[in-house]
Amino acid sequence: MRALAGWCVRHRRLVVTGWVVALIGLSVISQSVGSSYKDSFSLNGTQSFEALNLLKKVAPKASGDREQIVVAVKQGKLTEPAVRSQVEGMLTKVAALGDVASIASPYEPAGAAQISSSGQIAFANVTLNKQAVKITTSEAKKFVDTAKTGAKHGVQVEIEGQVARAANGQSVSTVGIGAAAALVVLLLVFGSLLAATLPLLTAGIALGSSVAVIALLSHLLNMASFSSELSLLIGLGVGVDYALFIVTRFRQGLQRGKPTDEAIIDAIDTSGRAVMFAGIIVCIALLGMFALGVSFLYGVAIAASIAVLFTVFAALTLLPALLGFFGTRVLGRKARRRLGSGQLTNSDESPGWGRWARTLRERPALIAGAAAALMLVLAGPFFSMRLGSADAGSDPAASTTRKAYDLLAKGFGPGYNGPLQLVAQVEDPAQQAAFTKVTAAVARTSGVVRVTAPKVILGQAGKPGVATADVYPAGSPQDASTTNLLHDLRNQVVPNSSSSGLHVLIGGQTAIFDDFSTVLSNKLPLFIGVVVLLSFLLLTAVFRSLLIPFMAALMNLLTAGASFGLITAVFQWGWAASLLGIDKTGPIEAFVPVMMFAIVFGLSMDYQVFLVTRIYEEWHRRGDNRAAVTHGLAATGRTITAAGAIMVLVFGAFILGGERVIELFGLGLAGAVLLDALVVRSVLVPGLMLLAGKANWWLPRGLDRLLPHLNVEGSVDQDDLDERPPRPVLVDQAA
């Protein structure tokens, strides 16, 4: 690390130029090529996936995405000749689009049930010739715009479906708001505009480069549509924090009287090592999602890991180069004047945090117990979390998908927003009759509002055909009643009513989301186990201890539980939801807990590494556990809480984005970081380490010989630094 830092300082012009060229070059290439983000929830081995594959095999044009065009009038009826002519003209234009395979119009003989009893609301089912993930944003907007041509002369036209949701547009970018908030905190911490902008500049260049790389990789890998924004959210938070820790250590070195180059090298050799290990753990947590075996999450994990790796590399290379240019100007004017007059400091500890550390040292059991109780209370709602997928009723009120949802619910019932689909391969008339029998049994099932008449699509060249029918539940797609109905149909009704060797599958978008939730729930324990085990082994090698890694894993699980409890209380129970502009509660998206756990676990481990690394240094210096914990907390508490405040503001800004998934991540991650910095790392961890005593640093000799030695505290001798006599230092007094 010292050699890397020294090289970057000596060749700082080359390093900065290289980063700028990389940023510009990657951005230009990315802009010219574009991106290809896509969402796909289909899973091997599930009924919804099998049903989709069967349709693709037998009737490819019937296997595409299904959208609903909803039309409504406030005066008169949709069956009036002028209105009918206008709507049918619009449907003709939609049918002419290249991606449209068929349209089931409410004006067809079989479409009478698609007009509400009031005659003022109707819908047309549009089947595309490919799945929504293969529809580009421009194609989605063209589809919606074409349908909207029918919205005139008192006729309202709204569209619901995955393609229509993609055409809603991206949520408002709040990265700028988060960056501005981070700048305010950095100004308060450093008291210097230059020092405050350095972490943002470093993180900005790293993120600009990483986002370009992610966009390019989206052409090679399946990456969810929110991968870029989520990567920005994570990268901005960790990038600013990593740079903050290094700049803080550099400033401390200058104020001790070190020459600029030596202060930079020592900062990278100490805080830089902590940054590297923290970044590795974050990436381990993110890439642990591969253990789930769900391809939808692979691209998201890779994208977020790339953002983290770029910020780590920038903190270890670009930041020391920039510090070499600016030198003592990262200090405020008063600090530079004191340094120029020979007034040096010999302690990095904050007086306020020193007092808190001594208070905690006197009553560790009582204070840590109270903190643990608070975290457990906040984690309580997590045990009632219901995984699923929020339907269009949770979309922004002004979006066409939300308006279509509300119209369908008003005219027909909420279940019309997400019908289930019965699909079966039929080889002869007997099986066709058996399928009709199944649809009749399904129609009699409690919770089913309507089942469409069976439709048989003949196979080509004598091959078996496929029979389909739509099932409209009483509840909305996100209701627990719909999930229960789906399971009842699959486990009881359909198997008990099938005959003639007929195998009936239940698919559709609602079923796909339910299968996705089930698969993730079943594999979540494996994922958590892999992430915890890998991080435990790494921390054991770093800190030569069994108790500290165990404590870190336990505390990180507690932080994750509290953050899950928070989003459950707000988004599922509706507590204080109106304050965030949330007007409808619903289940928590199935992939959110998985990804949040990976991110929260990694970010929590950041603070654990920074805190315990300093305590580890003090332990090596003093050989006294109580003194090591007290002085380590006093030296790092201010920086950790400042870093936490930055992350809270950055993540909190994403609550303003207007997209439910990003709001979920923003609130969950902001809450997790707030609790982790203020409660877990400032109270629980040091309190437990005070109670544990020397057991913190125990490691069996056999295991000690087996594990590799990873130096996380660097080679700086703090005793020598403390005893170094004050000497005048040449500083740049320029503003």
Residue pairs with C-beta under 8 A, 6 or more apart in sequence:
1 268
1 269
1 272
1 273
1 276
1 316
1 714
2 265
2 268
2 269
2 714
2 715
4 268
4 316
4 317
5 264
5 265
5 267
5 268
5 269
5 272
5 316
5 320
6 261
6 265
8 15
8 316
8 317
8 318
8 320
8 321
8 324
9 261
9 264
9 265
9 320
9 321
9 323
9 324
11 321
12 320
12 321
12 322
12 324
12 325
13 321
15 317
15 318
15 321
16 318
16 321
16 322
16 325
19 205
19 209
19 314
19 317
19 318
20 205
22 209
23 205
23 208
23 209
23 212
26 208
26 209
26 212
26 213
26 216
27 208
27 209
27 212
29 212
29 216
30 211
30 212
30 213
30 215
30 216
33 215
33 216
33 219
34 215
35 215
35 216
35 218
35 219
35 228
36 218
36 219
37 218
37 223
37 224
37 225
37 227
37 228
38 133
38 134
38 218
38 222
38 223
38 224
38 225
39 132
39 133
39 162
39 224
39 225
39 296
40 131
40 133
40 222
40 295
40 296
41 296
41 512
41 513
41 515
41 516
42 48
42 49
42 52
42 512
43 49
43 294
43 512
43 515
43 516
43 519
46 512
46 515
46 518
46 519
47 490
47 505
47 506
47 507
47 511
47 515
48 505
48 506
48 507
48 508
48 511
48 512
48 514
48 515
49 507
49 512
49 515
50 505
50 507
51 421
51 423
51 505
51 506
51 507
51 508
51 511
52 63
52 507
52 512
54 423
54 425
54 466
54 505
55 62
55 63
55 423
55 466
55 468
56 63
58 425
58 457
58 459
58 463
58 464
58 465
58 466
59 457
59 465
59 466
60 129
61 101
61 102
61 127
61 129
62 101
62 102
62 127
62 457
62 466
62 468
63 131
64 99
64 101
64 127
64 128
64 129
64 130
64 131
65 127
65 128
65 130
65 131
65 132
65 135
65 161
65 162
65 163
66 125
66 126
66 127
66 128
66 161
66 509
67 125
67 126
67 128
67 143
67 159
67 160
67 161
67 162
67 163
67 164
68 123
68 124
68 125
68 126
68 159
68 160
68 161
68 404
68 408
68 417
69 90
69 91
69 94
69 123
69 124
69 126
69 147
69 157
69 158
69 159
70 121
70 122
70 123
70 157
70 158
70 159
70 160
70 403
70 404
70 407
70 408
71 78
71 87
71 106
71 121
71 122
71 123
71 124
71 150
71 155
71 156
71 157
72 78
72 120
72 121
72 122
72 155
72 156
72 158
72 407
72 411
73 83
73 120
73 154
73 155
73 156
74 120
74 154
74 156
75 154
76 83
76 120
76 154
77 83
77 118
77 119
77 120
78 84
78 87
78 106
78 115
78 119
78 120
78 121
78 122
79 115
79 119
82 153
83 153
83 155
84 107
86 150
86 152
86 153
86 155
87 107
87 122
87 150
87 155
88 105
88 107
89 150
90 146
90 147
90 149
90 150
90 157
91 103
91 105
91 124
91 150
93 146
93 149
94 100
94 103
94 126
94 143
94 146
94 147
95 102
95 103
97 142
97 143
97 146
99 128
99 129
99 130
99 135
99 139
99 143
100 126
100 127
100 128
100 129
100 143
101 127
101 128
101 129
102 126
102 127
103 124
103 125
103 126
103 127
104 110
104 111
104 114
104 124
104 125
104 126
104 127
105 111
105 114
105 124
106 112
106 114
106 115
106 122
106 123
106 124
110 453
111 124
113 450
113 452
114 122
114 123
114 124
114 125
115 121
115 122
116 122
116 411
116 412
118 411
120 411
121 407
121 408
121 410
121 411
121 412
122 411
123 408
123 412
123 416
126 161
128 135
128 163
132 140
132 161
132 162
132 163
132 166
133 222
135 143
135 163
135 166
137 166
137 167
139 163
140 163
140 164
140 166
140 167
141 167
143 159
143 163
143 164
143 167
144 159
144 163
144 164
144 167
144 400
147 157
147 159
148 157
148 159
148 400
150 157
151 157
156 403
156 407
158 400
158 401
158 403
158 404
158 407
159 167
159 400
159 401
159 404
160 392
160 400
160 401
160 404
160 405
160 408
160 417
161 401
162 509
164 400
164 401
164 404
165 392
165 395
165 399
165 401
166 225
167 400
168 395
168 396
168 399
168 400
168 401
170 229
170 659
171 229
171 657
171 658
171 659
171 662
172 656
172 657
172 658
173 229
173 657
174 653
174 654
174 656
174 657
175 232
175 233
175 236
175 653
177 653
177 656
178 233
178 236
178 649
178 650
178 651
178 652
178 653
178 654
179 200
179 204
179 236
179 650
181 646
181 649
181 650
181 652
181 653
182 199
182 200
182 236
182 240
182 646
182 649
182 650
183 196
183 197
183 200
184 649
185 642
185 645
185 646
185 649
186 195
186 196
186 197
186 199
186 200
186 240
186 244
186 642
186 646
187 193
187 196
188 642
189 196
189 244
189 248
189 638
189 639
189 642
190 196
190 247
190 251
190 330
190 332
191 332
191 334
191 335
192 329
192 330
192 331
192 332
194 326
194 329
194 330
195 247
195 251
195 330
195 331
195 332
198 243
198 247
198 319
198 322
198 323
198 326
198 330
199 239
199 240
199 241
199 242
199 243
199 244
199 247
200 240
201 322
202 239
202 243
202 311
202 314
202 315
202 318
202 319
202 322
203 235
203 236
203 239
203 240
203 242
203 243
203 311
203 314
205 314
205 318
206 235
206 239
206 307
206 310
206 311
206 313
206 314
206 315
206 318
207 231
207 232
207 235
207 236
207 239
207 307
207 310
207 311
209 310
210 231
210 235
210 306
210 307
210 309
210 310
210 311
211 228
211 231
211 232
211 307
213 306
213 310
214 223
214 227
214 228
214 231
214 303
214 306
214 307
215 228
217 223
217 299
217 302
217 303
217 306
218 227
218 299
221 298
221 299
221 302
222 295
222 296
222 298
222 299
223 299
223 300
223 302
223 303
224 296
224 299
224 300
226 300
226 659
226 661
226 662
227 299
227 300
227 303
227 304
228 303
229 654
229 657
229 662
230 300
230 303
230 304
230 595
230 662
230 665
231 303
231 304
231 306
231 307
232 307
233 650
233 651
233 654
233 662
233 665
233 666
233 669
234 282
234 304
234 307
234 308
234 599
235 304
235 307
235 308
235 310
235 311
236 650
237 603
237 646
237 647
237 650
237 651
237 669
237 673
238 278
238 279
238 282
238 308
238 311
238 603
238 606
238 647
239 311
239 314
239 315
240 643
240 646
240 647
240 650
241 606
241 643
241 646
241 647
242 275
242 278
242 279
242 311
242 312
242 315
243 314
243 315
243 319
244 639
244 642
244 643
244 646
245 271
245 274
245 275
245 610
245 639
245 643
246 267
246 268
246 271
246 272
246 275
246 315
246 319
246 320
247 267
247 319
247 323
247 330
248 271
248 639
249 266
249 267
249 270
249 271
250 263
250 264
250 267
250 323
250 330
251 330
251 331
251 335
252 345
252 348
253 262
253 263
253 264
253 266
253 267
254 260
254 263
254 328
254 330
254 331
254 339
254 729
255 331
255 335
255 338
255 339
255 344
255 345
256 263
256 344
256 345
256 346
256 721
256 724
257 339
257 344
257 724
257 726
257 727
257 729
258 266
258 721
259 729
260 323
260 324
260 327
260 328
261 324
264 320
264 323
264 324
265 320
266 714
266 716
267 320
267 323
268 316
268 320
269 714
269 715
269 716
270 613
270 617
270 713
270 714
270 716
271 610
272 315
272 316
273 613
273 711
273 712
273 713
273 714
274 609
274 610
274 613
274 712
275 312
275 315
275 316
276 312
276 316
277 538
277 542
277 609
277 710
277 712
278 605
278 606
278 609
278 610
279 308
279 309
279 311
279 312
280 538
281 535
281 538
281 539
281 602
281 605
281 606
281 609
282 305
282 308
282 599
282 602
282 603
282 605
282 606
283 305
283 308
283 309
283 602
284 531
284 534
284 535
284 538
284 602
285 531
285 535
285 597
285 598
285 599
285 601
285 602
285 605
286 301
286 304
286 305
286 308
286 598
286 599
286 602
287 301
287 302
287 305
288 301
288 527
288 530
288 531
288 534
288 598
289 297
289 298
289 300
289 301
289 527
289 594
289 595
289 598
290 297
290 298
290 301
291 523
291 526
291 527
291 530
292 519
292 520
292 523
292 524
292 526
292 527
292 594
293 523
294 516
294 519
294 520
294 523
294 591
296 516
296 591
297 591
297 594
297 595
300 591
300 595
301 598
304 599
308 602
323 330
327 731
327 732
328 336
328 339
328 729
328 731
328 732
329 336
329 732
329 734
331 339
331 731
333 733
333 735
336 731
336 732
336 733
337 733
339 729
339 731
340 728
340 729
340 730
340 731
340 733
341 728
342 726
342 727
342 728
342 729
343 726
344 726
344 727
344 729
346 721
346 722
347 722
348 635
349 631
349 634
349 635
350 634
350 635
350 637
350 638
352 638
353 633
353 634
353 635
353 637
353 638
354 630
354 634
356 633
356 634
356 637
356 682
357 629
357 630
357 631
357 633
357 634
357 637
357 686
358 630
359 367
360 367
360 368
360 633
360 683
360 686
360 687
360 690
361 626
361 629
361 630
361 690
364 686
364 687
364 688
364 690
364 691
365 687
365 691
367 683
367 687
368 683
368 684
368 687
368 688
368 691
371 679
371 680
371 683
371 684
371 687
372 558
372 684
374 679
375 558
375 559
375 561
375 562
375 675
375 679
375 680
375 684
376 558
378 562
378 565
378 566
378 675
379 558
379 561
379 562
379 564
379 565
380 565
381 564
381 565
381 566
381 568
381 569
381 572
381 573
382 561
382 562
382 564
382 565
382 568
384 568
384 572
385 564
385 568
385 572
385 588
385 593
386 480
386 572
386 587
386 588
387 517
387 520
387 521
387 587
387 588
387 589
387 590
387 593
388 478
388 483
388 513
388 514
388 517
388 586
388 587
388 588
388 589
388 590
389 477
389 478
389 513
389 514
389 516
389 517
389 587
389 589
389 590
390 478
390 586
390 587
390 589
390 660
391 405
391 417
391 418
391 476
391 477
391 478
391 586
392 401
392 402
392 404
392 405
392 417
393 402
393 405
393 406
393 409
393 414
393 417
393 476
393 478
393 584
393 586
394 478
394 582
394 584
394 586
394 660
395 401
395 402
395 405
395 660
396 402
396 658
397 583
405 417
408 414
408 416
408 417
409 416
409 417
409 476
412 449
412 472
413 449
413 472
413 474
414 474
414 475
414 476
414 477
414 479
415 449
415 472
415 473
415 474
415 475
415 476
415 477
415 482
416 449
416 472
417 476
417 477
418 473
418 476
418 477
418 482
418 508
418 509
418 510
419 470
419 471
419 472
419 473
419 508
419 510
420 470
420 471
420 473
420 485
420 486
420 489
420 506
420 507
420 508
420 510
420 511
421 468
421 469
421 470
421 471
421 506
421 507
421 508
421 511
422 435
422 438
422 439
422 442
422 451
422 467
422 468
422 469
422 470
422 471
422 494
422 504
422 505
422 506
423 466
423 467
423 468
423 504
423 505
423 506
423 507
424 431
424 435
424 438
424 466
424 467
424 502
424 503
424 504
424 505
425 464
425 465
425 466
425 467
425 503
426 432
426 435
426 456
426 464
426 465
426 466
426 467
426 502
427 464
427 465
430 500
431 467
431 500
431 501
431 502
432 454
432 456
432 467
433 500
434 498
434 499
434 500
434 502
435 454
435 456
435 467
435 469
435 502
435 504
436 454
437 497
437 499
438 494
438 497
438 498
438 502
438 504
439 451
439 453
439 454
439 469
440 451
440 497
441 493
441 494
441 496
441 497
442 448
442 451
442 469
442 471
442 489
442 493
442 494
442 497
443 450
443 451
445 485
445 488
445 489
445 493
447 473
447 474
447 475
447 481
447 482
447 484
447 485
447 488
448 471
448 472
448 473
448 474
448 485
449 472
449 473
449 474
450 471
450 472
451 469
451 470
451 471
451 472
452 469
452 470
453 469
454 467
454 468
454 469
455 467
455 468
455 469
456 465
456 466
456 467
457 465
457 466
457 467
457 468
458 465
459 465
459 466
470 508
471 489
471 506
473 479
473 481
473 482
473 485
474 481
475 481
475 482
475 485
476 482
477 509
477 510
477 513
478 586
478 587
480 587
482 510
483 514
486 506
486 510
486 511
486 514
489 506
490 506
494 504
494 506
498 504
513 590
516 590
516 591
517 590
520 590
520 591
520 594
521 590
524 593
524 594
527 594
527 597
528 557
528 597
531 597
531 598
531 601
532 553
532 557
532 601
535 549
535 552
535 553
535 601
535 605
536 549
536 550
536 552
536 553
537 549
538 710
539 545
539 548
539 549
539 552
539 605
539 608
539 609
540 546
540 549
540 699
540 703
540 707
541 707
541 708
541 709
541 710
542 609
542 710
542 712
543 549
543 612
543 616
543 697
543 712
544 697
544 699
544 704
544 707
545 696
545 697
545 698
545 699
546 698
546 699
546 700
546 703
547 692
547 695
547 696
547 698
548 612
548 689
548 696
548 697
551 685
551 688
551 689
551 692
552 605
552 608
552 612
552 685
555 604
555 608
555 680
555 684
555 685
556 600
556 601
556 604
556 605
556 608
557 601
558 680
558 684
559 600
559 604
559 672
559 675
559 676
559 680
560 596
560 597
560 600
560 601
560 604
560 672
562 671
562 672
562 675
563 596
563 600
563 668
563 669
563 671
563 672
563 675
564 593
564 596
564 668
566 667
566 668
566 671
566 672
567 588
567 592
567 596
567 664
567 667
567 668
567 671
568 588
569 575
569 576
570 576
570 577
570 580
570 582
570 667
571 577
571 582
571 585
571 586
571 588
571 660
571 663
571 664
571 667
572 585
572 586
572 587
572 588
573 585
574 582
574 585
577 583
577 585
580 655
580 663
580 667
581 658
582 660
582 663
588 664
589 660
589 661
589 664
592 661
592 664
592 665
592 668
595 665
596 665
596 668
596 669
596 672
599 665
599 669
600 668
600 669
600 672
600 676
603 647
603 669
603 672
603 673
603 676
604 672
604 676
604 680
607 640
607 643
607 644
607 676
607 677
607 680
607 681
608 681
608 685
609 712
610 636
610 639
610 640
610 643
611 632
611 633
611 636
611 640
611 681
611 685
611 686
612 632
612 685
613 712
613 713
614 632
614 635
614 636
615 628
615 629
615 632
615 633
615 686
615 689
616 628
616 632
616 712
616 713
617 632
617 713
617 718
618 627
618 628
618 629
618 631
618 632
618 635
619 625
619 628
619 696
619 697
620 713
621 628
621 718
621 719
622 628
622 631
625 689
625 690
625 692
625 693
625 694
625 696
625 697
626 690
626 693
629 686
629 689
629 690
632 686
633 682
633 686
637 682
640 677
640 681
640 682
641 677
641 678
641 682
643 677
644 673
644 674
644 676
644 677
644 678
645 677
647 669
647 670
647 673
647 677
648 670
648 673
648 674
648 677
649 670
651 665
651 666
651 669
651 670
651 673
652 666
652 667
652 670
653 666
654 662
654 663
654 665
654 666
655 663
655 666
655 667
655 670
657 663
657 666
689 696
